[in-house]
Amino acid sequence: MAKMLMKGNEAIAEAAIRAGCRLFFGYPITPQTELSEYMAKNMPKCGGLSLQAESEIAAINMVLGAASTGARVITSSSSPGISLKSEGISYIIGSDLPCVIVNVQRGGPGLGGIQPAQSDYNQATKALGHGDGHIIVLAPDSVQEMAALTAEAFDLADIYRMPCMIFADGALGQMMEPVDFEAVPVRELPAKDWACTGTGGKRVHNIINSLYMEPEALEKTVVERFERYKKLAENETKYEEFMLDDAEYAVVAYGITARIAKTAVINARRKGIKAGLFRPITLYPFPEKPLNRLADGVKKFLSVEMNMGQMLNDVKVAVECKKPVIHFGRTGGVIPTPEEVLEQLEKLAGGAE
Amino acid sequence: MSAILLAGFGGQGILFAGKQLVLAGMKKDKQVSWLPSYGPEMRGGTCNCSVNIDDEPIGSPLVTAPDILIAMNKPSLLKFAGRVVPGGTVVYDTSLIDIAVGRDDVNAYGIPATGLANDAGIAKLANVILLGYLIKKTGLYEKDFFLEHIRGSAPKSKPELGELNAKALLIGYGYEG
């Protein structure tokens, strides 16, 4: 198939439709609006439903309902809207339901701004909603990967029975690049025998629920879920390594920031600085083991994000104090430039700690 | 490779012009990226667009050191002229910009694009006139290739717009500054 020039937001929407998703519930917000727009235009053409709910809270609860029937379902928003959805996401986690949630981040806190940010990292990877639970978090760095990871997100959600987030930002959402919706690898998916689809009087009815009045019963569900998180980490952790073979200084960055860091790494190499890039693709599960191994070879880590230092703590935990980890970031909607990242690398390579 | 920054007011067709450069690059099997930056307004406000056209995969889609700057208003020229790489190119609309580029290490090409567009009765196509002048001065694309491309850029429901774009491109290409 020929490559199409598309915005990241549109690529996610198209990839979702191609993944067999026929249900979109959302509420518009910049900078993800093109996704809602694409769904509104294209879902009806393939017999699907695109519904603009009265609020983000309504939309996420519609997702809960749809996911309970075993249907593939997606919702999307941007930072403030994701906060509104967080209660519903916690319920979905507690109900062990698969769904895909898109966060095209913008600057915060509060209503913040409308320019790109990565300031919801802690929210996405640590606590999207109350309770002892997680969601899968995927961080694409190109329009092509936004399409590929959306297809992947539906499969992961179905296999592990948990929400999966596409963790993007305003730049990735609105930038256009060529995208090829090539055949994605077909994964074997478990039967959704837990879904509430009507018994026809032929079987015991299923119950979708997140309420357990007995602490021991609730504990059992949480422990079982953490077994699944463990399997997820073992089998699905993804990352990219770039110029790391002989690197002395490893930049760690995800999403759009990784693209900027890649340019900085190439320019640093031209100046004789042995730099490389480690790009986590899954932010939850975080690629701790490969980063830990990397710490044996490099001298220092530079964690670059569009926030004040959130992934920084995950990098530090992964590296186990073997090597220093320094943060560089811009926030509030400001995108760091390759020149700024290069300057940090020069500082690392030249100066004492 | 070309890192191109297009900048001006919202409503001047900055994003459209950038998109046409990118689409043409795709036809040439180049790696491309297009990254907009604008405020919430449909018109007015400032708008710029980072475009990369390269043989290698694009790293940073954000253009901070452009090889080519297309400036469609004075604030854009003031803001971005200093960022153009030495030996780079600045194409700017002298109808709306009454100052010089102020650098002797870049190739500066001024064209009264808005005036030419108004004279030709295609008031909104100063952006395409600038593209015409750009490809003439830089050879970024061959004239006939890009002319055919821009002619086909209109939606199917409004083919007459493609002809107007072609007309604008030729005005820019034919301008003797």
Interface residues (C-beta under 8 A of the other chain):
Chain A: K3 L5 T30 I114 Q115 A171 Q174 M175 M176 E177 P178 I256 R259 I260 K262 T263 A264 I266 I335 T337 P338 E339
Chain B: K19 V22 L23 M26 V32 S33 W34 L35 P36 S37 G39 P40 I58 G59 S60 P61 L62 T64 A65
